[in-house]
C-alpha cells in the first residue's frame, strides 16, 4: 500500500504548490495582557469528514500581550485556536486583517488538562474592526436567529407536533439576510436550512440528498454544507446495502475489494448520479466503516488506496490521506503514534529509544486491582525475556507520586512512564479500559493490537512470533 502512496507524492506536492500559489495572506492581530508571553496557534480542518486539525500559523504575544499572526488562505476559511478552557473560532477571508479581542486567559485545571476527552468551550472570538457585511458578523447574527427557531422546531418535533410551518420560519429569517450577497454566507444559509428540515423530519434523507446534493457543486470548505452532508450520508453503506439495489455493497467491499464494483453498485442509486458526489460518499462510507466493525478493515484500506490512485479531485486526495492516517495508527503492521514521556527519575523516554527490541506496551493505573495483579506477572516475564522484550508501562495517574511510590515499594525494574505531559496519548491508543496491552516489533510497527495480557497466554503467542520471525 505504501508504494501506491509514494508513486503519487509528486502529484500531491504539485497540488500543494498550486494551492499555495493562489493563497493570500490574512493578518490576525490584537492585544491580550492575560496571554502575554504565550504562543498562539491557529488551525483549520484540512477536511470536514475526518476533522483533521492542520496548523496554519503561530505567533508569540509580547510582554504587553500584543500579537500578530499571519496565515495564508485561498478562500473563506474557518479558523480556530485552543486557548486554555476555550476554543476560539472565526472565519477569515483572503487578504484581510482581523483585530481580535481574545477572552481572558483561563487555564485548564489539572483534572481538565489530564482528561483527553475534556471539551473546551467554543467561543466566537470578538473582532473589533468588522462591519455588518463581514462574514463573521453575518454568520454570528444569522446563527443567533437561526438557533432560536431551530431549538423551537426541534422541541416541537420531539413532542409530536405535526403542524410546524418550517418554510414560513425559514422565509422570515431569509427575508432579513437575503440582501447580503457574500457567496460563503449564501451557501451557509442554504445548507443550515436543509439541516433544519432534515432534523425536523420534514424531509427524509433521500429527499434531502436530491434537493441539496444531487448535481450541486461540492463545497468542501463550507461548514454548513459538510455538516448536512455528514448527517445525510452517515453510515450510508449500511443503509443502502439493505435495499434491493444496494445489497451487493458488502460483497463489493469485503469480498471483491473492488472500487470499480462498488462504484457500479452505488451508481444504481439515482441521487449519486454525479461522480464527484459519489466519490465523496465513498470516502465518507469508508471512514465510517472503520469504526463500526461491519467491514473488513484490510478491504477498506484497499478501496481507499484504489480511490487515491484513481481520483482526479485534489480534495479527495487530502481526505484519503487523512482517513488513512487516522485509521491505521493502531492497525497491525503500522507504526503507532510516537510519544515522549517522563519516567520516575524525571527523564524523558521516547518510543524510539526501544527500536531494535520487542516492546510490550501497556496502559495501567496504580489504583487498578487488575493492573497490580498483573504487575507481578510482568516482572516474571521481564526477568525471563528482557534480552529481547522491553516492557513499557504507561501510568495514567493524575498524581505522578503514585507511580514513584509503587516503584519504591515493589522494586519493579522495567520501564514505567507517566502520561502527564502528553495526556492525548490516551486518544492516540484508544484506551478505554485498564490494563490495555500492545506488542510492537523491533521495526517499531505494531504486531498485536491489542495484545493479550500476561494472564491470556501472551508468552505463548510471543514465543510463536519469535519463532516465525527467526529470532529463536
C-alpha positions as CSV (number, residue, x, y, z in Angstrom):
1,X,0.0,0.0,0.0
2,X,2.8,2.4,0.8
3,X,4.2,2.0,-2.7
4,X,1.0,3.4,-4.1
5,X,1.3,6.5,-1.9
6,X,5.0,7.0,-2.8
7,X,4.1,6.9,-6.5
8,X,1.7,9.8,-6.0
9,X,3.8,12.0,-3.8
10,X,5.0,14.2,-6.7
11,X,1.3,14.8,-7.7
12,X,0.5,15.8,-4.1
13,X,3.4,18.2,-4.0
14,X,2.3,19.8,-7.2
15,X,-1.2,20.2,-5.9
16,X,0.2,21.8,-2.7
17,X,2.3,24.2,-4.7
18,X,-0.6,25.2,-6.9
19,X,-2.8,25.8,-3.8
20,X,-0.1,27.9,-2.1
21,X,0.5,30.0,-5.3
22,X,-3.1,31.4,-5.2
23,X,-3.3,31.8,-1.4
24,X,-3.4,35.2,0.1
25,X,-2.2,36.4,3.5
26,X,-4.5,37.1,6.4
27,X,-3.4,39.1,9.4
28,X,-4.6,38.3,12.9
29,X,-3.6,40.9,15.4
30,X,-4.6,42.0,18.9
31,X,-3.6,42.8,22.5
32,X,-4.4,40.5,25.4
33,X,-2.4,41.1,28.5
34,X,-3.5,37.8,30.1
35,X,-1.8,36.0,27.2
36,X,1.5,38.0,27.4
37,X,4.5,35.8,26.5
38,X,2.4,32.9,25.3
39,X,2.3,31.3,21.9
40,X,-1.0,31.4,19.9
41,X,-1.5,28.8,17.2
42,X,-4.3,29.0,14.6
43,X,-5.6,25.8,12.9
44,X,-8.1,24.9,10.3
45,X,-9.7,21.5,9.4
46,X,-7.9,20.1,6.4
47,X,-11.1,18.3,5.6
48,X,-14.6,18.2,7.2
49,X,-15.1,14.5,7.2
50,X,-12.2,13.4,9.4
51,X,-12.0,16.8,11.1
52,X,-8.2,16.6,10.9
53,X,-6.6,19.7,12.5
54,X,-3.8,21.4,10.5
55,X,-1.7,24.3,11.7
56,X,-1.9,27.4,9.6
57,X,0.1,29.8,11.6
58,X,1.6,30.7,15.0
59,X,2.9,33.7,16.8
60,X,4.0,34.7,20.3
61,X,2.4,37.6,22.3
62,X,5.0,40.0,23.6
63,X,5.4,41.1,27.2
64,X,2.5,43.6,26.7
65,X,0.2,40.9,25.2
66,X,0.4,42.2,21.6
67,X,0.5,39.6,18.9
68,X,0.5,39.5,15.1
69,X,-0.1,36.2,13.2
70,X,-0.1,35.6,9.5
71,X,-1.8,32.7,7.8
72,X,-2.5,32.1,4.1
73,X,-5.8,31.0,2.7
74,X,-7.3,30.9,-0.8
75,X,-11.0,31.1,0.2
76,X,-13.2,31.9,3.1
77,X,-11.8,29.6,5.8
78,X,-12.9,28.5,9.3
79,X,-10.0,29.1,11.8
80,X,-9.7,28.2,15.4
81,X,-7.3,28.2,18.3
82,X,-7.1,26.3,21.6
83,X,-6.7,28.8,24.4
84,X,-7.0,27.1,27.8
85,X,-10.6,26.2,28.5
86,X,-11.7,28.0,25.3
87,X,-11.6,27.1,21.7
88,X,-12.0,30.4,19.9
89,X,-13.0,30.5,16.2
90,X,-13.7,32.8,13.3
91,X,-14.0,32.9,9.6
92,X,-11.2,34.7,7.6
93,X,-11.2,35.9,4.0
94,X,-8.1,36.2,1.8
95,X,-6.2,39.5,2.1
96,X,-8.0,40.8,5.2
97,X,-6.8,41.9,8.6
98,X,-8.7,40.9,11.8
99,X,-8.1,42.6,15.2
100,X,-9.1,40.0,17.7
101,X,-10.3,40.5,21.3
102,X,-9.2,37.3,23.0
103,X,-11.0,36.1,26.1
104,X,-9.2,36.5,29.4
105,X,-6.8,33.6,30.0
106,X,-8.3,30.8,31.9
107,X,-6.1,27.7,32.0
108,X,-7.4,24.2,32.3
109,X,-7.1,22.8,35.8
110,X,-5.0,19.7,36.3
111,X,-8.0,17.4,36.1
112,X,-9.2,19.0,32.8
113,X,-5.7,19.0,31.3
114,X,-5.2,15.3,32.0
115,X,-8.5,14.4,30.6
116,X,-8.0,13.9,26.8
117,X,-11.8,13.9,26.4
118,X,-12.3,17.3,28.1
119,X,-14.3,19.5,25.7
120,X,-13.2,23.2,25.5
121,X,-15.9,25.9,25.4
122,X,-16.5,27.1,21.9
123,X,-16.3,30.9,21.7
124,X,-16.9,33.1,18.6
125,X,-13.9,35.4,19.1
126,X,-14.5,39.1,19.3
127,X,-13.3,41.1,16.3
128,X,-13.0,44.9,16.7
129,X,-12.7,46.0,13.1
130,X,-15.6,44.4,11.2
131,X,-18.7,45.8,9.7
132,X,-22.2,44.4,9.0
133,X,-21.1,42.9,5.7
134,X,-18.3,40.8,7.2
135,X,-18.7,37.1,7.1
136,X,-18.2,36.8,10.9
137,X,-20.9,39.4,11.7
138,X,-23.3,37.8,9.2
139,X,-22.8,34.2,10.4
140,X,-22.9,35.1,14.1
141,X,-26.0,37.2,13.7
142,X,-27.7,34.6,11.5
143,X,-26.8,31.7,13.9
144,X,-28.4,33.6,16.8
145,X,-31.7,34.0,14.9
146,X,-31.5,30.5,13.4
147,X,-30.7,28.7,16.6
148,X,-33.7,30.3,18.3
149,X,-36.0,28.9,15.7
150,X,-34.1,25.6,15.5
151,X,-34.5,24.9,19.2
152,X,-38.2,25.7,19.0
153,X,-38.8,23.5,16.0
154,X,-36.8,20.5,17.2
155,X,-38.6,20.6,20.6
156,X,-42.0,20.7,18.9
157,X,-41.0,17.9,16.6
158,X,-39.9,15.7,19.6
159,X,-43.3,16.5,21.3
160,X,-45.0,15.0,18.2
161,X,-46.4,18.2,16.7
162,X,-47.1,17.8,13.0
163,X,-48.3,21.3,12.0
164,X,-44.9,23.0,12.2
165,X,-44.6,25.5,9.3
166,X,-40.8,25.3,8.8
167,X,-40.9,27.1,5.5
168,X,-42.6,30.1,7.0
169,X,-40.0,30.3,9.7
170,X,-37.2,30.0,7.2
171,X,-38.7,32.7,5.0
172,X,-38.9,35.0,8.0
173,X,-35.2,34.6,8.6
174,X,-34.3,34.7,4.9
175,X,-36.1,38.0,4.4
176,X,-33.5,39.6,6.7
177,X,-30.4,38.0,5.2
178,X,-31.1,37.6,1.5
179,X,-29.8,41.1,0.6
180,X,-26.3,40.0,1.6
181,X,-24.6,38.5,-1.4
182,X,-21.4,37.1,0.2
183,X,-21.1,33.7,-1.5
184,X,-19.9,31.7,1.5
185,X,-22.7,33.1,3.6
186,X,-25.3,32.3,0.9
187,X,-24.2,28.7,0.8
188,X,-24.0,28.6,4.6
189,X,-27.7,29.7,5.0
190,X,-28.9,27.3,2.3
191,X,-27.5,24.3,4.0
192,X,-28.4,25.3,7.5
193,X,-32.0,25.4,6.3
194,X,-31.5,21.9,4.9
195,X,-30.2,20.8,8.3
196,X,-33.3,22.2,10.0
197,X,-35.6,20.4,7.6
198,X,-33.7,17.1,7.9
199,X,-33.7,17.1,11.7
200,X,-37.4,18.2,11.9
201,X,-38.3,15.2,9.7
202,X,-39.8,17.5,7.1
203,X,-37.5,15.8,4.6
204,X,-36.2,12.3,4.5
205,X,-32.5,11.7,3.9
206,X,-33.2,10.7,0.2
207,X,-35.2,13.8,-0.4
208,X,-32.6,16.0,1.2
209,X,-29.9,14.3,-0.9
210,X,-31.8,15.0,-4.1
211,X,-32.6,18.6,-3.2
212,X,-29.3,19.7,-1.6
213,X,-26.5,17.5,-3.2
214,X,-27.6,16.0,-6.5
215,X,-25.9,18.0,-9.3
216,X,-24.8,20.6,-6.8
217,X,-21.2,21.8,-6.5
218,X,-19.4,20.3,-3.5
219,X,-18.4,23.0,-1.0
220,X,-15.6,21.1,0.8
221,X,-14.7,24.1,3.0
222,X,-18.2,25.3,3.9
223,X,-19.0,24.1,7.5
224,X,-22.8,24.1,6.9
225,X,-22.6,22.2,3.6
226,X,-20.4,19.5,5.2
227,X,-22.4,19.3,8.4
228,X,-25.5,18.4,6.4
229,X,-23.6,16.1,4.1
230,X,-22.1,14.2,7.1
231,X,-25.6,13.8,8.6
232,X,-27.4,12.7,5.4
233,X,-24.7,10.2,4.4
234,X,-23.9,8.8,7.9
235,X,-23.4,5.1,7.6
236,X,-24.6,5.2,4.0
237,X,-23.1,1.9,3.0
238,X,-25.0,0.0,5.7
239,X,-28.4,1.6,4.9
240,X,-28.0,1.3,1.2
241,X,-26.9,-2.3,1.5
242,X,-30.4,-3.1,2.9
243,X,-32.1,-2.1,-0.3
244,X,-32.5,-4.4,-3.3
245,X,-30.3,-2.2,-5.4
246,X,-27.5,-2.0,-2.8
247,X,-27.3,-5.5,-1.5
248,X,-24.0,-6.1,-3.3
249,X,-22.2,-3.4,-1.2
250,X,-20.8,-5.8,1.4
251,X,-19.6,-8.2,-1.4
252,X,-18.0,-5.3,-3.4
253,X,-16.0,-4.2,-0.3
254,X,-15.2,-7.3,1.8
255,X,-15.0,-10.0,-0.9
256,X,-14.2,-8.3,-4.2
257,X,-12.2,-5.4,-2.6
258,X,-13.1,-3.6,-5.8
259,X,-13.6,0.2,-6.0
260,X,-15.0,-0.1,-9.6
261,X,-17.6,-2.7,-8.5
262,X,-18.6,-0.5,-5.5
263,X,-19.0,2.5,-7.8
264,X,-21.1,0.4,-10.2
265,X,-23.4,-0.6,-7.3
266,X,-23.7,2.9,-5.9
267,X,-24.5,4.2,-9.4
268,X,-27.8,2.4,-9.2
269,X,-28.8,5.0,-6.5
270,X,-30.2,7.9,-8.5
271,X,-29.1,10.5,-6.0
272,X,-25.4,9.5,-6.7
273,X,-25.5,10.2,-10.4
274,X,-22.8,12.8,-10.0
275,X,-19.3,11.2,-10.0
276,X,-17.7,13.7,-7.6
277,X,-20.5,13.3,-5.1
278,X,-20.3,9.5,-5.5
279,X,-16.6,9.6,-4.6
280,X,-17.2,11.8,-1.6
281,X,-19.9,9.5,-0.4
282,X,-17.5,6.5,-0.8
283,X,-14.9,8.4,1.3
284,X,-17.5,9.1,4.0
285,X,-18.6,5.5,3.9
286,X,-15.0,4.1,4.2
287,X,-14.3,6.5,7.1
288,X,-17.4,5.3,8.9
289,X,-16.7,1.7,8.0
290,X,-13.5,1.7,10.0
291,X,-15.4,2.4,13.2
292,X,-18.5,0.2,13.0
293,X,-16.8,-3.3,12.6
294,X,-19.2,-4.3,9.8
295,X,-16.5,-4.4,7.1
296,X,-13.0,-5.9,6.8
297,X,-10.5,-3.1,7.6
298,X,-7.9,-4.5,5.2
299,X,-10.6,-4.5,2.5
300,X,-11.5,-0.9,3.3
301,X,-7.8,0.1,3.0
302,X,-7.6,-1.5,-0.5
303,X,-10.7,0.5,-1.5
304,X,-9.1,3.6,-0.1
305,X,-5.8,3.1,-1.9
306,X,-7.6,2.4,-5.2
307,X,-9.5,5.7,-4.8
308,X,-6.3,7.6,-4.0
309,X,-4.7,6.2,-7.2
310,X,-7.6,6.9,-9.5
311,X,-9.2,10.1,-8.3
312,X,-8.7,13.3,-10.2
313,X,-10.0,15.5,-7.4
314,X,-7.4,17.2,-5.2
315,X,-9.7,17.5,-2.2
316,X,-10.3,13.8,-2.3
317,X,-6.6,13.0,-2.1
318,X,-6.4,15.0,1.1
319,X,-9.4,13.2,2.6
320,X,-7.9,9.8,1.7
321,X,-4.6,10.6,3.4
322,X,-6.4,11.9,6.5
323,X,-8.6,8.8,6.7
324,X,-5.6,6.5,6.2
325,X,-3.5,8.3,8.9
326,X,-6.5,8.2,11.3
327,X,-7.4,4.6,11.0
328,X,-4.0,2.9,10.5
329,X,-2.2,4.2,13.6
330,X,-3.5,1.2,15.7
331,X,-3.6,-1.5,12.9
332,X,-1.1,-4.3,13.0
333,X,1.7,-3.6,10.5
334,X,1.6,0.2,11.0
335,X,3.7,2.5,13.2
336,X,1.8,3.7,16.3
337,X,1.7,7.4,17.4
338,X,5.1,8.5,18.8
339,X,5.4,9.6,22.4
340,X,7.9,11.2,24.8
341,X,7.1,10.8,28.5
342,X,8.8,11.2,31.8
343,X,10.0,8.2,33.9
344,X,10.1,8.2,37.7
345,X,13.6,9.9,37.6
346,X,12.3,12.8,35.6
347,X,14.0,11.7,32.4
348,X,12.2,11.9,29.0
349,X,11.8,8.5,27.3
350,X,10.7,8.1,23.7
351,X,9.2,5.1,22.0
352,X,12.1,5.4,19.5
353,X,14.5,4.6,22.4
354,X,13.4,0.9,22.1
355,X,14.0,0.5,18.4
356,X,15.5,-2.9,17.8
357,X,13.7,-4.7,20.6
358,X,10.2,-6.0,21.0
359,X,8.1,-3.7,23.2
360,X,5.2,-5.0,25.3
361,X,3.4,-1.7,25.9
362,X,0.7,-1.4,28.5
363,X,-1.5,1.3,30.0
364,X,-2.4,1.0,33.7
365,X,-3.3,2.9,36.8
366,X,-1.8,2.2,40.2
367,X,-5.3,2.1,41.7
368,X,-6.5,-0.7,39.4
369,X,-6.5,-4.1,41.2
370,X,-6.2,-5.9,37.9
371,X,-3.1,-3.9,37.0
372,X,-1.5,-4.5,40.3
373,X,-2.1,-8.2,40.0
374,X,-0.6,-8.3,36.5
375,X,2.5,-6.3,37.5
376,X,3.8,-9.4,39.4
377,X,3.4,-11.4,36.2
378,X,5.0,-8.7,34.1
379,X,8.0,-8.8,36.5
380,X,8.5,-12.5,35.9
381,X,8.0,-12.0,32.2
382,X,10.6,-9.3,32.1
383,X,13.2,-11.3,34.0
384,X,12.8,-14.1,31.6
385,X,12.7,-12.2,28.3
386,X,14.5,-8.9,28.9
387,X,17.2,-9.6,26.3
388,X,14.5,-9.5,23.6
389,X,11.5,-7.9,25.2
390,X,11.2,-4.4,26.7
391,X,8.2,-3.9,28.9
392,X,6.9,-0.3,29.0
393,X,4.1,0.6,31.4
394,X,2.4,4.0,31.0
395,X,0.7,5.0,34.2
396,X,-2.4,7.0,33.8
397,X,-2.4,8.5,37.3
398,X,-3.1,12.2,38.0
399,X,-0.5,12.2,40.8
400,X,3.0,11.4,39.5
401,X,4.0,10.4,43.0
402,X,1.7,7.3,42.8
403,X,4.0,5.8,40.2
404,X,7.1,6.7,42.2
405,X,5.7,5.2,45.4
406,X,4.8,2.0,43.6
407,X,8.3,1.5,42.3
408,X,9.8,2.3,45.7
409,X,7.6,-0.3,47.4
410,X,7.9,-3.0,44.8
411,X,11.3,-2.7,43.1
412,X,9.8,-3.4,39.7
413,X,12.7,-2.6,37.3
414,X,11.1,-2.4,33.8
415,X,10.2,1.0,32.3
416,X,7.5,3.0,33.9
417,X,6.3,6.3,32.4
418,X,3.7,8.8,33.4
419,X,1.3,10.2,30.8
420,X,1.0,13.7,32.4
421,X,3.0,15.7,29.8
422,X,1.1,14.1,26.9
423,X,-2.4,13.2,28.1
424,X,-3.6,12.9,24.5
425,X,-1.8,9.5,24.3
426,X,-5.0,8.0,25.7
427,X,-6.7,9.1,22.5
428,X,-3.8,8.1,20.3
429,X,-4.0,4.5,21.6
430,X,-7.8,4.5,22.0
431,X,-7.5,3.4,25.7
432,X,-10.9,2.5,27.2
433,X,-10.1,0.0,29.9
434,X,-7.1,-0.7,32.2
435,X,-4.9,-2.6,31.6
436,X,-4.6,-2.5,27.8
437,X,-1.7,-4.1,26.0
438,X,0.1,-3.8,22.6
439,X,3.1,-5.6,21.2
440,X,5.4,-3.5,19.0
441,X,8.2,-5.1,16.8
442,X,11.8,-4.1,16.5
443,X,10.9,-2.2,13.4
444,X,8.5,0.0,15.5
445,X,5.4,-1.5,13.8
446,X,2.5,-2.9,15.8
447,X,2.4,-6.7,15.8
448,X,-0.5,-7.3,18.2
449,X,-3.1,-4.5,18.6
450,X,-4.4,-5.1,21.2
451,X,-2.2,-7.8,22.6
452,X,-3.2,-10.4,25.2
453,X,-2.4,-9.8,28.8
454,X,0.1,-11.9,30.7
455,X,-2.8,-13.9,32.0
456,X,-4.1,-14.6,28.5
457,X,-1.1,-16.6,27.3
458,X,0.9,-13.7,25.9
459,X,4.1,-15.6,26.5
460,X,3.0,-18.4,24.2
461,X,2.0,-16.0,21.4
462,X,5.2,-14.1,21.9
463,X,7.2,-17.3,21.5
464,X,5.4,-18.2,18.3
465,X,6.1,-14.7,16.9
466,X,9.8,-15.0,17.8
467,X,10.0,-18.5,16.1
468,X,8.1,-17.3,13.0
469,X,10.4,-14.4,12.6
470,X,13.6,-16.5,13.0
471,X,14.5,-14.8,16.3
472,X,14.9,-18.1,18.1
